[in-house]
Amino acid sequence: MAMKCPYCGYQDSKVVDSRPAEDGGSIRRRRECLGCGKRFTTYETVETLPLIVVKKDGSRQGFDRNKILKGLIHACDQRRVGMETMMAITDQVEQEAQNSISREISTQRIGEMVMERLKKVDEVSYVRFASVYREFKDMDSFMDELRRMMDEKMN
Ligand SMILES: [Zn+2]
């Protein structure tokens, strides 16, 4: 579920503040539209059913947002990507994962959700993250990805 901006309808926003609402059953989030920069508030229901992550080998474990954040910190090492941005990406991915109807999500899908967002922020970090998540088998597939990125940029 995308949190559309009520002012301009833009799909992407960043979470600037997040706290439990007074009713205790939802989370109040203050968001900033990445399109027009205006701020708005959303109330999002807290999911009670746990979200299960299915790994490549088929094993399952509980969703852990810290793993996403650690992956980001690693990928963004020495890059100009602020902690705030990494936290926002983690928030968005967690939100999207939690909002899906299915209670199971693959590590691959999580990786893709992170990559979609990281790509817009910093391309070097994106490629680093992608190389870990897609587990490039060789340098060729890695270069293919780089080339694809450059092509996209020119179009
Ligand atoms: Zn907007």
Backbone and ligand atoms as CSV (ligand in chain L), in Angstrom:
chain,resi,resn,atom,element,x,y,z
A,1,MET,N,N,0.851,-1.200,0.000
A,1,MET,CA,C,0.000,0.000,0.000
A,1,MET,C,C,0.883,1.244,0.000
A,2,ALA,N,N,0.674,2.057,-1.003
A,2,ALA,CA,C,1.478,3.278,-1.084
A,2,ALA,C,C,0.767,4.392,-0.320
A,3,MET,N,N,1.566,5.219,0.314
A,3,MET,CA,C,1.021,6.360,1.050
A,3,MET,C,C,1.100,7.576,0.138
A,4,LYS,N,N,0.023,7.789,-0.610
A,4,LYS,CA,C,0.016,8.900,-1.559
A,4,LYS,C,C,-0.062,10.241,-0.843
A,5,CYS,N,N,0.641,11.195,-1.404
A,5,CYS,CA,C,0.580,12.551,-0.861
A,5,CYS,C,C,-0.810,13.134,-1.107
A,6,PRO,N,N,-1.459,13.643,-0.060
A,6,PRO,CA,C,-2.808,14.195,-0.225
A,6,PRO,C,C,-2.813,15.514,-1.009
A,7,TYR,N,N,-1.641,16.124,-1.152
A,7,TYR,CA,C,-1.579,17.400,-1.857
A,7,TYR,C,C,-1.346,17.222,-3.351
A,8,CYS,N,N,-0.385,16.351,-3.698
A,8,CYS,CA,C,-0.040,16.231,-5.109
A,8,CYS,C,C,-0.209,14.813,-5.650
A,9,GLY,N,N,-0.491,13.853,-4.763
A,9,GLY,CA,C,-0.725,12.493,-5.227
A,9,GLY,C,C,0.532,11.673,-5.476
A,10,TYR,N,N,1.689,12.262,-5.206
A,10,TYR,CA,C,2.955,11.559,-5.418
A,10,TYR,C,C,3.044,10.333,-4.501
A,11,GLN,N,N,3.622,9.246,-5.027
A,11,GLN,CA,C,3.612,7.969,-4.299
A,11,GLN,C,C,4.665,7.866,-3.188
A,12,ASP,N,N,5.778,8.554,-3.359
A,12,ASP,CA,C,6.871,8.371,-2.408
A,12,ASP,C,C,6.925,9.472,-1.354
A,13,SER,N,N,7.044,9.032,-0.118
A,13,SER,CA,C,7.226,10.000,0.950
A,13,SER,C,C,8.241,9.423,1.913
A,14,LYS,N,N,8.850,10.298,2.710
A,14,LYS,CA,C,9.748,9.766,3.729
A,14,LYS,C,C,9.122,9.996,5.097
A,15,VAL,N,N,9.406,9.056,5.983
A,15,VAL,CA,C,8.868,9.161,7.328
A,15,VAL,C,C,9.775,10.082,8.118
A,16,VAL,N,N,9.206,11.155,8.673
A,16,VAL,CA,C,10.035,12.070,9.452
A,16,VAL,C,C,9.828,11.857,10.953
A,17,ASP,N,N,8.721,11.227,11.298
A,17,ASP,CA,C,8.476,10.936,12.708
A,17,ASP,C,C,7.505,9.763,12.789
A,18,SER,N,N,7.718,8.926,13.782
A,18,SER,CA,C,6.910,7.727,13.893
A,18,SER,C,C,6.694,7.417,15.368
A,19,ARG,N,N,5.446,7.342,15.784
A,19,ARG,CA,C,5.186,7.033,17.193
A,19,ARG,C,C,3.826,6.357,17.347
A,20,PRO,N,N,3.645,5.596,18.417
A,20,PRO,CA,C,2.359,4.941,18.603
A,20,PRO,C,C,1.262,5.981,18.793
A,21,ALA,N,N,0.123,5.753,18.177
A,21,ALA,CA,C,-1.018,6.656,18.353
A,21,ALA,C,C,-1.617,6.412,19.733
A,22,GLU,N,N,-2.441,7.372,20.176
A,22,GLU,CA,C,-2.985,7.266,21.534
A,22,GLU,C,C,-3.877,6.049,21.737
A,23,ASP,N,N,-4.501,5.574,20.643
A,23,ASP,CA,C,-5.365,4.394,20.789
A,23,ASP,C,C,-4.545,3.112,20.951
A,24,GLY,N,N,-3.250,3.198,20.730
A,24,GLY,CA,C,-2.363,2.057,20.951
A,24,GLY,C,C,-2.386,1.021,19.839
A,25,GLY,N,N,-3.407,1.080,18.987
A,25,GLY,CA,C,-3.526,0.073,17.936
A,25,GLY,C,C,-2.978,0.512,16.595
A,26,SER,N,N,-2.506,1.739,16.544
A,26,SER,CA,C,-1.956,2.189,15.271
A,26,SER,C,C,-0.717,3.049,15.499
A,27,ILE,N,N,-0.022,3.263,14.427
A,27,ILE,CA,C,1.188,4.080,14.496
A,27,ILE,C,C,0.935,5.373,13.743
A,28,ARG,N,N,1.261,6.463,14.396
A,28,ARG,CA,C,1.092,7.767,13.781
A,28,ARG,C,C,2.405,8.113,13.103
A,29,ARG,N,N,2.336,8.347,11.814
A,29,ARG,CA,C,3.557,8.702,11.106
A,29,ARG,C,C,3.422,10.067,10.467
A,30,ARG,N,N,4.474,10.832,10.647
A,30,ARG,CA,C,4.563,12.135,10.014
A,30,ARG,C,C,5.398,11.902,8.768
A,31,ARG,N,N,4.847,12.247,7.614
A,31,ARG,CA,C,5.548,11.985,6.371
A,31,ARG,C,C,5.812,13.261,5.591
A,32,GLU,N,N,6.887,13.215,4.822
A,32,GLU,CA,C,7.196,14.345,3.953
A,32,GLU,C,C,7.182,13.858,2.509
A,33,CYS,N,N,6.365,14.481,1.681
A,33,CYS,CA,C,6.248,14.094,0.279
A,33,CYS,C,C,7.565,14.369,-0.448
A,34,LEU,N,N,8.041,13.372,-1.219
A,34,LEU,CA,C,9.281,13.553,-1.962
A,34,LEU,C,C,9.025,14.304,-3.272
A,35,GLY,N,N,7.738,14.506,-3.576
A,35,GLY,CA,C,7.398,15.243,-4.785
A,35,GLY,C,C,7.305,16.733,-4.531
A,36,CYS,N,N,6.444,17.123,-3.584
A,36,CYS,CA,C,6.212,18.552,-3.360
A,36,CYS,C,C,6.791,19.052,-2.029
A,37,GLY,N,N,7.232,18.142,-1.179
A,37,GLY,CA,C,7.875,18.546,0.067
A,37,GLY,C,C,6.922,18.864,1.212
A,38,LYS,N,N,5.606,18.764,0.960
A,38,LYS,CA,C,4.654,19.055,2.025
A,38,LYS,C,C,4.571,17.889,3.000
A,39,ARG,N,N,4.184,18.186,4.226
A,39,ARG,CA,C,4.098,17.140,5.242
A,39,ARG,C,C,2.662,16.745,5.537
A,40,PHE,N,N,2.472,15.469,5.818
A,40,PHE,CA,C,1.140,14.995,6.168
A,40,PHE,C,C,1.252,13.851,7.174
A,41,THR,N,N,0.152,13.543,7.828
A,41,THR,CA,C,0.151,12.528,8.872
A,41,THR,C,C,-0.666,11.319,8.440
A,42,THR,N,N,-0.153,10.140,8.714
A,42,THR,CA,C,-0.919,8.928,8.440
A,42,THR,C,C,-1.032,8.118,9.719
A,43,TYR,N,N,-2.145,7.400,9.826
A,43,TYR,CA,C,-2.310,6.475,10.939
A,43,TYR,C,C,-2.322,5.086,10.349
A,44,GLU,N,N,-1.348,4.275,10.768
A,44,GLU,CA,C,-1.211,2.961,10.150
A,44,GLU,C,C,-1.404,1.867,11.194
A,45,THR,N,N,-2.207,0.915,10.807
A,45,THR,CA,C,-2.549,-0.144,11.743
A,45,THR,C,C,-1.339,-1.033,12.046
A,46,VAL,N,N,-1.214,-1.381,13.286
A,46,VAL,CA,C,-0.132,-2.272,13.684
A,46,VAL,C,C,-0.550,-3.707,13.351
A,47,GLU,N,N,0.296,-4.365,12.605
A,47,GLU,CA,C,0.014,-5.758,12.255
A,47,GLU,C,C,0.299,-6.655,13.446
A,48,THR,N,N,-0.641,-7.522,13.733
A,48,THR,CA,C,-0.413,-8.426,14.853
A,48,THR,C,C,0.192,-9.755,14.394
A,49,LEU,N,N,-0.158,-10.184,13.163
A,49,LEU,CA,C,0.418,-11.421,12.664
A,49,LEU,C,C,1.878,-11.194,12.293
A,50,PRO,N,N,2.744,-12.093,12.702
A,50,PRO,CA,C,4.158,-11.885,12.369
A,50,PRO,C,C,4.425,-12.066,10.880
A,51,LEU,N,N,5.376,-11.315,10.404
A,51,LEU,CA,C,5.782,-11.427,9.015
A,51,LEU,C,C,6.967,-12.399,8.946
A,52,ILE,N,N,6.836,-13.379,8.070
A,52,ILE,CA,C,7.874,-14.405,7.970
A,52,ILE,C,C,8.701,-14.199,6.705
A,53,VAL,N,N,10.002,-14.264,6.874
A,53,VAL,CA,C,10.900,-14.115,5.738
A,53,VAL,C,C,11.366,-15.498,5.282
A,54,VAL,N,N,11.194,-15.752,3.979
A,54,VAL,CA,C,11.626,-17.035,3.422
A,54,VAL,C,C,12.959,-16.831,2.725
A,55,LYS,N,N,13.961,-17.562,3.188
A,55,LYS,CA,C,15.290,-17.418,2.617
A,55,LYS,C,C,15.440,-18.281,1.367
A,56,LYS,N,N,16.537,-18.056,0.653
A,56,LYS,CA,C,16.780,-18.780,-0.596
A,56,LYS,C,C,16.758,-20.296,-0.429
A,57,ASP,N,N,17.258,-20.777,0.689
A,57,ASP,CA,C,17.307,-22.225,0.903
A,57,ASP,C,C,15.970,-22.769,1.436
A,58,GLY,N,N,14.967,-21.881,1.511
A,58,GLY,CA,C,13.642,-22.323,1.938
A,58,GLY,C,C,13.393,-22.212,3.436
A,59,SER,N,N,14.432,-21.889,4.183
A,59,SER,CA,C,14.236,-21.753,5.629
A,59,SER,C,C,13.513,-20.443,5.944
A,60,ARG,N,N,12.855,-20.421,7.092
A,60,ARG,CA,C,12.044,-19.271,7.458
A,60,ARG,C,C,12.516,-18.636,8.757
A,61,GLN,N,N,12.373,-17.345,8.826
A,61,GLN,CA,C,12.686,-16.641,10.070
A,61,GLN,C,C,11.817,-15.395,10.170
A,62,GLY,N,N,11.702,-14.867,11.367
A,62,GLY,CA,C,10.897,-13.667,11.570
A,62,GLY,C,C,11.530,-12.466,10.882
A,63,PHE,N,N,10.698,-11.551,10.439
A,63,PHE,CA,C,11.177,-10.327,9.795
A,63,PHE,C,C,11.978,-9.501,10.799
A,64,ASP,N,N,13.134,-9.040,10.373
A,64,ASP,CA,C,13.982,-8.253,11.264
A,64,ASP,C,C,14.495,-7.023,10.519
A,65,ARG,N,N,13.959,-5.864,10.867
A,65,ARG,CA,C,14.324,-4.644,10.152
A,65,ARG,C,C,15.792,-4.267,10.343
A,66,ASN,N,N,16.368,-4.734,11.451
A,66,ASN,CA,C,17.778,-4.422,11.692
A,66,ASN,C,C,18.700,-5.017,10.631
A,67,LYS,N,N,18.265,-6.143,10.070
A,67,LYS,CA,C,19.082,-6.767,9.018
A,67,LYS,C,C,19.115,-5.891,7.776
A,68,ILE,N,N,17.988,-5.253,7.484
A,68,ILE,CA,C,17.928,-4.356,6.334
A,68,ILE,C,C,18.848,-3.161,6.585
A,69,LEU,N,N,18.728,-2.596,7.774
A,69,LEU,CA,C,19.541,-1.434,8.122
A,69,LEU,C,C,21.034,-1.773,8.082
A,70,LYS,N,N,21.394,-2.924,8.618
A,70,LYS,CA,C,22.810,-3.341,8.586
A,70,LYS,C,C,23.310,-3.485,7.158
A,71,GLY,N,N,22.464,-4.069,6.303
A,71,GLY,CA,C,22.822,-4.225,4.895
A,71,GLY,C,C,23.063,-2.876,4.241
A,72,LEU,N,N,22.214,-1.921,4.591
A,72,LEU,CA,C,22.339,-0.573,4.033
A,72,LEU,C,C,23.608,0.111,4.522
A,73,ILE,N,N,23.864,-0.009,5.808
A,73,ILE,CA,C,25.061,0.624,6.383
A,73,ILE,C,C,26.307,0.075,5.691
A,74,HIS,N,N,26.303,-1.226,5.463
A,74,HIS,CA,C,27.414,-1.879,4.797
A,74,HIS,C,C,27.565,-1.366,3.358
A,75,ALA,N,N,26.445,-1.319,2.635
A,75,ALA,CA,C,26.479,-0.890,1.228
A,75,ALA,C,C,26.846,0.582,1.085
A,76,CYS,N,N,26.473,1.379,2.072
A,76,CYS,CA,C,26.687,2.829,1.973
A,76,CYS,C,C,27.979,3.286,2.656
A,77,ASP,N,N,28.795,2.339,3.060
A,77,ASP,CA,C,30.053,2.656,3.724
A,77,ASP,C,C,30.866,3.646,2.881
A,78,GLN,N,N,31.301,4.727,3.489
A,78,GLN,CA,C,32.114,5.752,2.836
A,78,GLN,C,C,31.373,6.529,1.753
A,79,ARG,N,N,30.071,6.364,1.672
A,79,ARG,CA,C,29.292,7.122,0.700
A,79,ARG,C,C,28.536,8.212,1.438
A,80,ARG,N,N,28.117,9.215,0.667
A,80,ARG,CA,C,27.386,10.306,1.319
A,80,ARG,C,C,25.895,9.989,1.432
A,81,VAL,N,N,25.614,8.963,2.164
A,81,VAL,CA,C,24.219,8.614,2.418
A,81,VAL,C,C,24.003,8.699,3.931
A,82,GLY,N,N,23.168,9.638,4.333
A,82,GLY,CA,C,22.971,9.868,5.761
A,82,GLY,C,C,22.198,8.756,6.445
A,83,MET,N,N,22.426,8.654,7.741
A,83,MET,CA,C,21.716,7.674,8.556
A,83,MET,C,C,20.202,7.859,8.422
A,84,GLU,N,N,19.793,9.115,8.321
A,84,GLU,CA,C,18.367,9.444,8.206
A,84,GLU,C,C,17.768,8.789,6.955
A,85,THR,N,N,18.528,8.846,5.865
A,85,THR,CA,C,18.081,8.254,4.603
A,85,THR,C,C,17.989,6.735,4.731
A,86,MET,N,N,18.998,6.142,5.365
A,86,MET,CA,C,19.003,4.689,5.527
A,86,MET,C,C,17.832,4.238,6.406
A,87,MET,N,N,17.567,5.027,7.438
A,87,MET,CA,C,16.433,4.717,8.317
A,87,MET,C,C,15.118,4.842,7.549
A,88,ALA,N,N,15.035,5.860,6.699
A,88,ALA,CA,C,13.804,6.087,5.932
A,88,ALA,C,C,13.560,4.931,4.964
A,89,ILE,N,N,14.633,4.465,4.309
A,89,ILE,CA,C,14.495,3.336,3.378
A,89,ILE,C,C,14.036,2.101,4.157
A,90,THR,N,N,14.667,1.874,5.312
A,90,THR,CA,C,14.289,0.732,6.143
A,90,THR,C,C,12.820,0.821,6.550
A,91,ASP,N,N,12.395,2.005,6.949
A,91,ASP,CA,C,10.989,2.231,7.324
A,91,ASP,C,C,10.043,1.902,6.177
A,92,GLN,N,N,10.403,2.407,5.003
A,92,GLN,CA,C,9.531,2.216,3.839
A,92,GLN,C,C,9.419,0.743,3.457
A,93,VAL,N,N,10.569,0.062,3.494
A,93,VAL,CA,C,10.563,-1.358,3.131
A,93,VAL,C,C,9.767,-2.159,4.164
A,94,GLU,N,N,9.959,-1.842,5.416
A,94,GLU,CA,C,9.220,-2.539,6.465
A,94,GLU,C,C,7.720,-2.307,6.283
A,95,GLN,N,N,7.379,-1.053,6.026
A,95,GLN,CA,C,5.980,-0.687,5.823
A,95,GLN,C,C,5.363,-1.470,4.668
A,96,GLU,N,N,6.083,-1.479,3.550
A,96,GLU,CA,C,5.566,-2.167,2.360
A,96,GLU,C,C,5.431,-3.665,2.622
A,97,ALA,N,N,6.419,-4.225,3.290
A,97,ALA,CA,C,6.384,-5.664,3.597
A,97,ALA,C,C,5.229,-5.975,4.542
A,98,GLN,N,N,5.069,-5.140,5.561
A,98,GLN,CA,C,4.008,-5.360,6.543
A,98,GLN,C,C,2.624,-5.181,5.935
A,99,ASN,N,N,2.543,-4.331,4.922
A,99,ASN,CA,C,1.244,-4.044,4.322
A,99,ASN,C,C,0.809,-5.060,3.281
A,100,SER,N,N,1.731,-5.943,2.888
A,100,SER,CA,C,1.325,-6.933,1.896
A,100,SER,C,C,0.374,-7.935,2.553
A,101,ILE,N,N,-0.531,-8.444,1.747
A,101,ILE,CA,C,-1.548,-9.351,2.286
A,101,ILE,C,C,-0.909,-10.646,2.770
A,102,SER,N,N,0.060,-11.118,2.007
A,102,SER,CA,C,0.748,-12.346,2.400
A,102,SER,C,C,1.588,-12.097,3.653
A,103,ARG,N,N,1.629,-13.090,4.512
A,103,ARG,CA,C,2.434,-12.983,5.734
A,103,ARG,C,C,3.822,-13.565,5.526
A,104,GLU,N,N,4.115,-13.916,4.274
A,104,GLU,CA,C,5.440,-14.428,3.950
A,104,GLU,C,C,6.054,-13.569,2.859
A,105,ILE,N,N,7.331,-13.333,2.995
A,105,ILE,CA,C,8.017,-12.538,1.975
A,105,ILE,C,C,9.406,-13.130,1.771
A,106,SER,N,N,9.871,-13.141,0.532
A,106,SER,CA,C,11.189,-13.716,0.274
A,106,SER,C,C,12.283,-12.680,0.523
A,107,THR,N,N,13.458,-13.168,0.859
A,107,THR,CA,C,14.599,-12.260,1.058
A,107,THR,C,C,14.874,-11.514,-0.253
A,108,GLN,N,N,14.601,-12.211,-1.360
A,108,GLN,CA,C,14.821,-11.607,-2.670
A,108,GLN,C,C,13.931,-10.377,-2.861
A,109,ARG,N,N,12.670,-10.527,-2.499
A,109,ARG,CA,C,11.719,-9.418,-2.648
A,109,ARG,C,C,12.127,-8.240,-1.759
A,110,ILE,N,N,12.539,-8.552,-0.547
A,110,ILE,CA,C,12.989,-7.489,0.356
A,110,ILE,C,C,14.173,-6.758,-0.274
A,111,GLY,N,N,15.106,-7.558,-0.811
A,111,GLY,CA,C,16.275,-6.980,-1.466
A,111,GLY,C,C,15.878,-6.043,-2.593
A,112,GLU,N,N,14.898,-6.475,-3.390
A,112,GLU,CA,C,14.440,-5.652,-4.509
A,112,GLU,C,C,13.824,-4.340,-4.032
A,113,MET,N,N,13.058,-4.435,-2.949
A,113,MET,CA,C,12.424,-3.222,-2.425
A,113,MET,C,C,13.477,-2.223,-1.949
A,114,VAL,N,N,14.533,-2.745,-1.322
A,114,VAL,CA,C,15.612,-1.861,-0.866
A,114,VAL,C,C,16.318,-1.253,-2.077
A,115,MET,N,N,16.584,-2.104,-3.069
A,115,MET,CA,C,17.323,-1.640,-4.247
A,115,MET,C,C,16.583,-0.550,-5.008
A,116,GLU,N,N,15.258,-0.746,-5.178
A,116,GLU,CA,C,14.443,0.266,-5.863
A,116,GLU,C,C,14.689,1.650,-5.261
A,117,ARG,N,N,14.759,1.673,-3.942
A,117,ARG,CA,C,14.896,2.958,-3.251
A,117,ARG,C,C,16.330,3.453,-3.224
A,118,LEU,N,N,17.248,2.529,-2.994
A,118,LEU,CA,C,18.661,2.908,-2.903
A,118,LEU,C,C,19.180,3.460,-4.234
A,119,LYS,N,N,18.648,2.912,-5.312
A,119,LYS,CA,C,19.054,3.320,-6.646
A,119,LYS,C,C,18.835,4.818,-6.861
A,120,LYS,N,N,17.760,5.334,-6.290
A,120,LYS,CA,C,17.446,6.755,-6.448
A,120,LYS,C,C,18.346,7.631,-5.581
A,121,VAL,N,N,18.954,7.017,-4.570
A,121,VAL,CA,C,19.742,7.777,-3.600
A,121,VAL,C,C,21.216,7.820,-3.987
A,122,ASP,N,N,21.789,6.647,-4.250
A,122,ASP,CA,C,23.225,6.588,-4.527
A,122,ASP,C,C,23.532,5.333,-5.335
A,123,GLU,N,N,24.048,5.513,-6.538
A,123,GLU,CA,C,24.222,4.378,-7.439
A,123,GLU,C,C,25.325,3.421,-7.014
A,124,VAL,N,N,26.381,3.962,-6.435
A,124,VAL,CA,C,27.471,3.085,-5.994
A,124,VAL,C,C,26.974,2.170,-4.874
A,125,SER,N,N,26.277,2.755,-3.911
A,125,SER,CA,C,25.714,1.958,-2.819
A,125,SER,C,C,24.729,0.935,-3.359
A,126,TYR,N,N,23.985,1.361,-4.365
A,126,TYR,CA,C,23.004,0.473,-4.986
A,126,TYR,C,C,23.678,-0.765,-5.576
A,127,VAL,N,N,24.748,-0.535,-6.334
A,127,VAL,CA,C,25.431,-1.665,-6.973
A,127,VAL,C,C,26.056,-2.586,-5.924
A,128,ARG,N,N,26.608,-1.976,-4.868
A,128,ARG,CA,C,27.171,-2.794,-3.787
A,128,ARG,C,C,26.085,-3.667,-3.165
A,129,PHE,N,N,24.968,-3.046,-2.878
A,129,PHE,CA,C,23.870,-3.775,-2.250
A,129,PHE,C,C,23.359,-4.867,-3.187
A,130,ALA,N,N,23.202,-4.483,-4.463
A,130,ALA,CA,C,22.711,-5.433,-5.459
A,130,ALA,C,C,23.646,-6.624,-5.596
A,131,SER,N,N,24.947,-6.367,-5.523
A,131,SER,CA,C,25.912,-7.450,-5.700
A,131,SER,C,C,25.802,-8.470,-4.578
A,132,VAL,N,N,25.443,-7.996,-3.397
A,132,VAL,CA,C,25.261,-8.914,-2.275
A,132,VAL,C,C,23.934,-9.652,-2.414
A,133,TYR,N,N,22.881,-8.892,-2.724
A,133,TYR,CA,C,21.552,-9.502,-2.757
A,133,TYR,C,C,21.332,-10.444,-3.914
A,134,ARG,N,N,21.850,-10.077,-5.066
A,134,ARG,CA,C,21.637,-10.944,-6.224
A,134,ARG,C,C,22.739,-11.977,-6.337
A,135,GLU,N,N,23.750,-11.831,-5.499
A,135,GLU,CA,C,24.869,-12.757,-5.494
A,135,GLU,C,C,25.379,-13.011,-6.905
A,136,PHE,N,N,25.873,-11.953,-7.472
A,136,PHE,CA,C,26.417,-12.067,-8.825
A,136,PHE,C,C,27.410,-13.211,-8.888
A,137,LYS,N,N,27.198,-14.052,-9.868
A,137,LYS,CA,C,28.048,-15.248,-9.964
A,137,LYS,C,C,29.443,-14.897,-10.456
A,138,ASP,N,N,29.529,-13.913,-11.298
A,138,ASP,CA,C,30.840,-13.555,-11.831
A,138,ASP,C,C,30.888,-12.067,-12.142
A,139,MET,N,N,32.020,-11.632,-12.552
A,139,MET,CA,C,32.233,-10.226,-12.868
A,139,MET,C,C,31.369,-9.802,-14.055
A,140,ASP,N,N,31.118,-10.727,-14.977
A,140,ASP,CA,C,30.331,-10.400,-16.170
A,140,ASP,C,C,28.922,-9.943,-15.818
A,141,SER,N,N,28.268,-10.695,-14.946
A,141,SER,CA,C,26.896,-10.331,-14.598
A,141,SER,C,C,26.877,-9.016,-13.819
A,142,PHE,N,N,27.955,-8.791,-13.090
A,142,PHE,CA,C,28.088,-7.538,-12.350
A,142,PHE,C,C,28.220,-6.370,-13.338
A,143,MET,N,N,29.042,-6.575,-14.359
A,143,MET,CA,C,29.239,-5.534,-15.367
A,143,MET,C,C,27.963,-5.306,-16.169
A,144,ASP,N,N,27.219,-6.372,-16.420
A,144,ASP,CA,C,25.936,-6.249,-17.122
A,144,ASP,C,C,25.010,-5.310,-16.367
A,145,GLU,N,N,24.984,-5.487,-15.082
A,145,GLU,CA,C,24.119,-4.669,-14.236
A,145,GLU,C,C,24.556,-3.198,-14.302
A,146,LEU,N,N,25.853,-3.000,-14.245
A,146,LEU,CA,C,26.392,-1.640,-14.339
A,146,LEU,C,C,26.022,-0.995,-15.680
A,147,ARG,N,N,26.167,-1.770,-16.728
A,147,ARG,CA,C,25.876,-1.284,-18.078
A,147,ARG,C,C,24.396,-0.925,-18.218
A,148,ARG,N,N,23.554,-1.818,-17.670
A,148,ARG,CA,C,22.115,-1.605,-17.722
A,148,ARG,C,C,21.757,-0.279,-17.040
A,149,MET,N,N,22.457,-0.028,-15.932
A,149,MET,CA,C,22.218,1.183,-15.169
A,149,MET,C,C,22.597,2.419,-15.974
A,150,MET,N,N,23.749,2.340,-16.656
A,150,MET,CA,C,24.226,3.465,-17.450
A,150,MET,C,C,23.265,3.728,-18.606
A,151,ASP,N,N,22.758,2.660,-19.215
A,151,ASP,CA,C,21.806,2.790,-20.327
A,151,ASP,C,C,20.551,3.507,-19.857
A,152,GLU,N,N,20.048,3.075,-18.742
A,152,GLU,CA,C,18.836,3.662,-18.186
A,152,GLU,C,C,19.018,5.161,-17.978
A,153,LYS,N,N,20.210,5.500,-17.539
A,153,LYS,CA,C,20.517,6.886,-17.237
A,153,LYS,C,C,20.459,7.758,-18.487
A,154,MET,N,N,20.917,7.186,-19.602
A,154,MET,CA,C,20.975,7.957,-20.835
A,154,MET,C,C,19.619,8.096,-21.492
A,155,ASN,N,N,18.739,7.150,-21.209
A,155,ASN,CA,C,17.403,7.196,-21.830
A,155,ASN,C,C,16.507,8.216,-21.162
L,1,ZN,ZN,ZN,3.170,15.979,-2.547
